Amino acid sequence: MQEQIGTAAGTVWQLLEQRGTLTVSKIKQETKLAEPLALMALGWLAREGQITVVKVKNSLQVSLRR
């Protein structure tokens, strides 16, 4: 399972690199990852300090940390 999460994290990272800031919903939609796997991938990236997550109204905006 850890390998799947790492692969998903790479997919999310690449998407954010290409598209910039996205909502969690848009990340799930664009990557076609199941919700639990998408959230675990975001957790992985957050733990590594590679993303910034900001709450804007009722959504979470995710971007790569520069």
Secondary structure as UniProt FT lines:
FT   HELIX           2..19
FT   STRAND          22..23
FT   HELIX           24..31
FT   HELIX           35..47
FT   TURN            48..49
FT   STRAND          51..56
FT   TURN            57..58
FT   STRAND          59..64
//
